[in-house]
Amino acid sequence: MARRMYVVGNWKMHGLSVDLAEIEAIAAQARAYPAVDTALCVPAILIERAARTVPNFTIGAQDVHFAEKGAHTGCVSAAMIEDAGAHLTIVGHSERREGQRETDEEVRSKAEAALTAGLSVILCVGERLEVREAGAAVPTVSAQLEASLPRGEGVARGVPNKFAIAYEPIWAIGTGKVASTQDIAEMHSAIRERLRASYGDAAEKVRILYGGSVNAENAAEIFAVEDVDGALVGGASLSADKFIPIVRAAFDASR
């Protein structure tokens, strides 16, 4: 089935007040490609200001806590980021799984909390280089996805419209390395099958993004791969000059 292309920038730990002008430029230029859903996930301290600066553009968070409230110093709940103006959040990015030791169970709980609060979710999965080289990438990512998927009848009903998967091979994030189109096709197909097993027909509506050194030069080739419904973009999302060509490539792929 045809799914709308989805291109999301992850600013990671970048962004100050002075960078609101760049967010404004990205939002303005993205309007030229209405067939593509475009968003930026910015640091928590910028969400409210970014949402005010570009009120008709989707601003997201990079993480969310699984609890509604409580004694969780330094954490931010789904209700808090929504109140600040965010409409979506990333969960399970490898830089949190690796650096913050997040487990699949924690990622699942975060996804469930965000969906329950009405936020859209991008759930990240991906393998290390040694796993890829050992020929175990597909079973490893499939198992990671299975353990991280949100559960519960109420949550599952909201999954098709508010849920996406981002496949990000850890060895390709910020390295300039990109998985081959054959590797991407194999992994995205396996992810789709895992989603069908969990969500049935609703899985066809879940978008699967590729992330890992996506840029203006390789985006068109990546978007031509079956079951690639867009991209989660890191460094190239920090400026309109680098990010908008990726959005344009997604627009061209959708025609």
N, C-alpha and C positions, 0 to 999 in steps of 0.2 A: 504494500500500500504506500501511497505517497505521504511522506511526512515533511513538515516544514523544516527547512534548514535552520540550524541553531548555532550561533557563534558567540561564545562567551569569553571575555577576557578576565584573567585572574591576575590582579596587580600584585599579589603576594605582599611582602613588606616594603611596598613603595607607595608614595603618595603623601603630599602635604597640601596645605591650602592653595599654594601657588599652582598646583596641578589640576585644580578645578577647571581651569581654562582648557586643558587638554581633554578632559571628560566632556566638556561642552562641545568641543570641536568634533569628537568622536560621535556624540549623539546627533549632532547636526548633519554630519556626512552620512551616517547610517540611514537617515530618513530617505535617502535616494534608493534604498534597496528594501522596500516594504515587504517583499516575499521572504525575507530572512529575519528571524527573531534574534536580535542582538542585545547583549547585556554586558555589564562590567561588574565584577565582584571586587570590591575595594576594601581596604583596611577598615575595621570597625569605626575608627575615629573619623572617617570621611563619609560614612553612609548618609548621615543626616544632611550634611552640606551638599553632597553630590545629588541626593534626591531633590533638594530644593533647587539646585542649579539646573537640573534637567528633569523636570517633573513628568515629562511624557516618555521617558527612557527608563529601561529596567536596570535598577541598581541592586546588587546582591551582596551577601556577606561571604566570607571565606570559611567560616566554621560556625557552629552553634553548639551550645551545651544541651544535654539530653533532659535536664531537669527544668521544670517550669520556673523555679525560684529556689533560693536557699543559700546555705553557707558554702558558696563556691567562688572564693575570691579570685578575681581576674577573669571570670567566665561571663559569657553573654548568652541569655536565653533566646528562644525563638520569638517570644513576645517582645523582647527588647529590640531585636534587630528589625522586626516588623514595625514597631513603634517609631523607629528611627527612619523608616522609609524603604527598607529592603523588601523585595518581593521573592527573593530566592536565596539559597545558601548552598555552598559546596560542603560536602562531608566526605571524610575518608581520603583526602588527598595524601599522596605518598609521603609528602613532607611532614604531615602530621602522624601518619602511621609509623614512619621511621623515627622522626625527631621527637615526637611526643608519646611514642609507644602506644598508640591507639590500637585497640583490638577490633576485630570484626564485630564483636558484640556491642562495643561502644559506638561504632559507626552506625550499626543498625538502629540503636536506640536514638541516636541523633537524627537519623533520617525520619524515624517514626515521630519524634517530637516536632520536627519542622513541618512535616506533612499535616499532622494533627492541628498545628497552629495556622495552617492555610498557606504556608510558604511552598514554593517550588523547590525541588532538590536536585542537585547533580551529585551522584554518588560515584566516587573514583575507585578504580581498580587497576592493578598493573603488577608486573613481575620484575624482579631483579635480573641483571645480566646473566648471573650464573644459572639461574633457572631457565632462561631462554636458551643458553648454550647447552644445557643438559637435556633439552627437548621436552621440558615439562611445563612450558608456558601456558598452554591451553588448560590442562587439568588444574594447575595452580590458580590461575585467575578464575576459572569456573567455580572452584571451591571457595575462594575468597568472596566472590559475588554471592554465592548461595548463602554464606554465613552473614553477609552484610545486608541482604535485601530486607526492606521493611515488611513486617507481617501485620496480621490483624485484619478483620473483615472491613472495618471502617477505613483503615489506611489503604488497603488494597484497592478499594473502590476509587480512591483519589489518585492512584498511581498513574494511569495513562496520561492524564492531562498535566500533571505537576511533577513528573519524575523523569529523569534522564540518567544515563550511565555515561561516564567518561572513561575510556580505556587509555591509560597513560603508562606505557612501559617505563619503569623507573630509570632505566639506563638511557632513555631518550629525552628526559626532561632537562632542558637547559644545556644540553651537551652539543647540540647541532646535529646529533644523530637522529635519524627517522627510521622507523620500522619499514620494511619493504611493503609494497602494496599487497603482495601475497600474504605476508604475515598479518597485516591489518585485516584483510578479508577473512582469513581463517579465524582470527580472534573475535571479530565482530559477529561472525556467523555463530560461533560458539556461545557468545553472550546472548544473542537472540534466542538460541535454543534453550538456554538456562532460564531466560525470562518467560518463555512459553511454558516451561515446566512449572513455573511458580504462579503465573498470572493468566495462563490460557490465552484466549483471543485478545485480551487487553494488552498483551505484550507487543502486539504489532504497532501500537501507538507510542510506545516508549522510544525516545530517540537515543541513539548511541553515538557519542562524540569521540573523536580521536584527539589526543593531546600528546605532545612530545616534539618540541622544536618545530611547530607549524609556523610557516611564514608565507610571504607573498609568492615565493618561487615554487614551493611544493604544494600549496593548498589545492590547486585545481586537480592535480594528480590524485591527491588523497580523497577529495570529494567525489571523484569518479568511481571510487570503490563501493561495491554494493554494501548496504547496511551501514555506511558512514553518513550520519545525518547532521554533521557539523563538526565543530572543533572547540576544545577548551584550550585557550591560547595564553601563554605566559608572557615572556619578555616582549613579544611583538605586539602586545595589547597596550603597551604603555604610551604609544603615540598614534595619532590618527594616521600619519603617513605610513606606518607599518601595519596597523590593524585594519583599516578600511579596505585595502586590497584583498585581504582574506575574506572580508564580508562580501566584497564584489565577486570573488571566486565562488562563494557559496550561492550567491544570487544566480550566477551563470549556470551553476550545476543544477539549479532547481528548475530551469526553463526547459 
